[in-house]
Amino acid sequence: METIKINLATYEYQDKRVSYPVMLVVAAMVLIISSLSIRAGLNGQTRIKELERSAVEHEQSLLKRQQIKQAPKLKDNEIESIKNEVNFINGIINQHVYPYDRLLDPLEACVPQGVILSSFGMSKDFNRVILDGRADSMNNITLFLNNLNNSTIYKNSTLMNLSISPEGKTPEEPASNAGITFEIDSAITKDQIWK
């Protein structure tokens, strides 16, 4: 390591009396300039926000004016067509989200021994159900109707159609088609289904 050579006779010393005030003046100027630039930045930000807000309001008013001017007048048959399409789509949605399990479980509890259901259909507004089936006797159909009317889901059940099939004429013909064929229409209690 080499030694540092300083000639104290020729070394110039700074006058500290002058340097401290100069540093204080420079620090004060830096503080003043910084505060002015911060204040200008904040004022600029508020002005920018005001301009953005007014631009958005202006764009929205222009869009509203354009929509009012460009909105076509629909004819009655076009409105009716749109309503029919909406009703059709709502019907499809209702078919997929309808709680059929809440209908079928009570229906299963209402069907007595000797009654076989062959079809289950619903009205378009999902307020009524149509049941087709076969029964061994009229007593079973009456019991089935009473069970439906006493259930919490099915009300006002009525026998819509009734026909009697003859038994097989020969021993070779099966008697599976023999019996009483019926059609029952029943109202559905919607508040019990959707709870």
DORONU-358756 format. One record per residue (C-alpha): residue number from 1; residue in three letters; y, x, z. Coordinates in steps of 0.02 Angstrom, whole numbers, plus 50000, padded with zeros to 5 digits. Layout:
N
{NUM 'ala' {Y X Z}}
...
// end
This chain:
195
{1 'met' {50000 50000 50000}}
{2 'glu' {50172 50066 49952}}
{3 'thr' {50320 50066 50064}}
{4 'ile' {50472 49960 50028}}
{5 'lys' {50627 50063 49997}}
{6 'ile' {50792 49981 50042}}
{7 'asn' {50954 50073 50053}}
{8 'leu' {51049 49987 50191}}
{9 'ala' {51212 50066 50137}}
{10 'thr' {51209 49987 49964}}
{11 'tyr' {51124 49820 50014}}
{12 'glu' {51240 49672 49996}}
{13 'tyr' {51236 49543 50132}}
{14 'gln' {51277 49363 50095}}
{15 'asp' {51414 49285 50192}}
{16 'lys' {51329 49145 50290}}
{17 'arg' {51494 49062 50326}}
{18 'val' {51510 49014 50143}}
{19 'ser' {51326 48976 50105}}
{20 'tyr' {51302 48841 50240}}
{21 'pro' {51445 48730 50183}}
{22 'val' {51392 48753 50001}}
{23 'met' {51215 48699 50044}}
{24 'leu' {51282 48549 50141}}
{25 'val' {51392 48497 49994}}
{26 'val' {51245 48514 49873}}
{27 'ala' {51130 48414 49989}}
{28 'ala' {51264 48279 50009}}
{29 'met' {51286 48270 49820}}
{30 'val' {51097 48256 49796}}
{31 'leu' {51091 48116 49923}}
{32 'ile' {51236 48024 49842}}
{33 'ile' {51163 48042 49667}}
{34 'ser' {50991 47987 49729}}
{35 'ser' {51060 47834 49817}}
{36 'leu' {51164 47788 49664}}
{37 'ser' {51014 47804 49548}}
{38 'ile' {50903 47703 49668}}
{39 'arg' {51036 47567 49678}}
{40 'ala' {51055 47566 49489}}
{41 'gly' {50865 47556 49469}}
{42 'leu' {50853 47408 49589}}
{43 'asn' {50996 47320 49501}}
{44 'gly' {50912 47354 49335}}
{45 'gln' {50747 47283 49397}}
{46 'thr' {50828 47121 49455}}
{47 'arg' {50919 47107 49288}}
{48 'ile' {50755 47138 49194}}
{49 'lys' {50667 47004 49297}}
{50 'glu' {50808 46880 49262}}
{51 'leu' {50799 46919 49076}}
{52 'glu' {50608 46900 49075}}
{53 'arg' {50620 46734 49166}}
{54 'ser' {50751 46667 49046}}
{55 'ala' {50647 46728 48897}}
{56 'val' {50493 46638 48962}}
{57 'glu' {50592 46478 48992}}
{58 'his' {50666 46491 48818}}
{59 'glu' {50493 46516 48739}}
{60 'gln' {50423 46367 48835}}
{61 'ser' {50566 46255 48780}}
{62 'leu' {50541 46311 48599}}
{63 'leu' {50355 46276 48610}}
{64 'lys' {50387 46103 48682}}
{65 'arg' {50511 46065 48543}}
{66 'gln' {50386 46125 48412}}
{67 'gln' {50245 46023 48488}}
{68 'ile' {50354 45868 48491}}
{69 'lys' {50406 45894 48311}}
{70 'gln' {50232 45942 48249}}
{71 'ala' {50130 45815 48347}}
{72 'pro' {50055 45704 48215}}
{73 'lys' {50052 45518 48241}}
{74 'leu' {49871 45462 48252}}
{75 'lys' {49819 45300 48173}}
{76 'asp' {49729 45168 48273}}
{77 'asn' {49564 45199 48184}}
{78 'glu' {49577 45387 48219}}
{79 'ile' {49610 45353 48404}}
{80 'glu' {49462 45234 48408}}
{81 'ser' {49353 45365 48324}}
{82 'ile' {49403 45496 48453}}
{83 'lys' {49366 45374 48594}}
{84 'asn' {49194 45339 48521}}
{85 'glu' {49157 45526 48508}}
{86 'val' {49214 45554 48688}}
{87 'asn' {49106 45410 48749}}
{88 'phe' {48957 45479 48652}}
{89 'ile' {48979 45653 48728}}
{90 'asn' {49002 45578 48903}}
{91 'gly' {48840 45481 48878}}
{92 'ile' {48748 45642 48834}}
{93 'ile' {48820 45729 48986}}
{94 'asn' {48771 45581 49098}}
{95 'gln' {48593 45587 49032}}
{96 'his' {48577 45769 49080}}
{97 'val' {48657 45760 49252}}
{98 'tyr' {48594 45589 49306}}
{99 'pro' {48487 45599 49465}}
{100 'tyr' {48328 45521 49394}}
{101 'asp' {48226 45585 49542}}
{102 'arg' {48324 45466 49655}}
{103 'leu' {48270 45323 49542}}
{104 'leu' {48089 45371 49518}}
{105 'asp' {48043 45405 49700}}
{106 'pro' {48090 45228 49760}}
{107 'leu' {48011 45155 49603}}
{108 'glu' {47847 45241 49643}}
{109 'ala' {47852 45167 49818}}
{110 'cys' {47879 44992 49746}}
{111 'val' {47732 44994 49623}}
{112 'pro' {47580 44907 49702}}
{113 'gln' {47397 44941 49667}}
{114 'gly' {47346 44862 49501}}
{115 'val' {47515 44886 49414}}
{116 'ile' {47538 45022 49283}}
{117 'leu' {47709 45062 49211}}
{118 'ser' {47711 45111 49028}}
{119 'ser' {47896 45140 48998}}
{120 'phe' {48057 45167 49094}}
{121 'gly' {48223 45140 49005}}
{122 'met' {48404 45132 49057}}
{123 'ser' {48556 45041 48990}}
{124 'lys' {48695 45142 48908}}
{125 'asp' {48808 45123 49059}}
{126 'phe' {48668 45175 49179}}
{127 'asn' {48687 45014 49279}}
{128 'arg' {48520 44933 49236}}
{129 'val' {48341 44989 49213}}
{130 'ile' {48208 44911 49102}}
{131 'leu' {48026 44930 49155}}
{132 'asp' {47877 44891 49045}}
{133 'gly' {47699 44891 49107}}
{134 'arg' {47532 44805 49136}}
{135 'ala' {47460 44718 49287}}
{136 'asp' {47290 44652 49337}}
{137 'ser' {47358 44488 49404}}
{138 'met' {47516 44387 49422}}
{139 'asn' {47512 44417 49609}}
{140 'asn' {47534 44604 49578}}
{141 'ile' {47685 44571 49467}}
{142 'thr' {47761 44456 49600}}
{143 'leu' {47730 44588 49734}}
{144 'phe' {47810 44719 49621}}
{145 'leu' {47965 44610 49593}}
{146 'asn' {47981 44577 49780}}
{147 'asn' {47964 44763 49818}}
{148 'leu' {48100 44804 49691}}
{149 'asn' {48219 44673 49763}}
{150 'asn' {48188 44736 49940}}
{151 'ser' {48219 44919 49895}}
{152 'thr' {48386 45006 49924}}
{153 'ile' {48405 45063 49743}}
{154 'tyr' {48345 44916 49638}}
{155 'lys' {48427 44743 49654}}
{156 'asn' {48423 44578 49558}}
{157 'ser' {48258 44616 49472}}
{158 'thr' {48207 44484 49346}}
{159 'leu' {48051 44459 49241}}
{160 'met' {48112 44462 49061}}
{161 'asn' {47951 44451 48963}}
{162 'leu' {47771 44409 49005}}
{163 'ser' {47617 44404 48894}}
{164 'ile' {47432 44392 48931}}
{165 'ser' {47309 44497 48831}}
{166 'pro' {47131 44435 48814}}
{167 'glu' {46990 44542 48876}}
{168 'gly' {46877 44631 48753}}
{169 'lys' {46775 44509 48646}}
{170 'thr' {46622 44620 48635}}
{171 'pro' {46547 44739 48762}}
{172 'glu' {46590 44886 48648}}
{173 'glu' {46777 44851 48653}}
{174 'pro' {46865 44928 48802}}
{175 'ala' {46953 44813 48922}}
{176 'ser' {47097 44937 48947}}
{177 'asn' {47215 44829 48843}}
{178 'ala' {47168 44674 48941}}
{179 'gly' {47284 44606 49076}}
{180 'ile' {47462 44546 49091}}
{181 'thr' {47600 44640 49000}}
{182 'phe' {47772 44623 49076}}
{183 'glu' {47952 44678 49056}}
{184 'ile' {48067 44685 49207}}
{185 'asp' {48256 44708 49207}}
{186 'ser' {48334 44771 49368}}
{187 'ala' {48509 44819 49424}}
{188 'ile' {48539 44989 49503}}
{189 'thr' {48641 45013 49662}}
{190 'lys' {48748 45163 49609}}
{191 'asp' {48819 45200 49781}}
{192 'gln' {48642 45233 49845}}
{193 'ile' {48604 45351 49701}}
{194 'trp' {48757 45461 49711}}
{195 'lys' {48765 45484 49899}}
// end
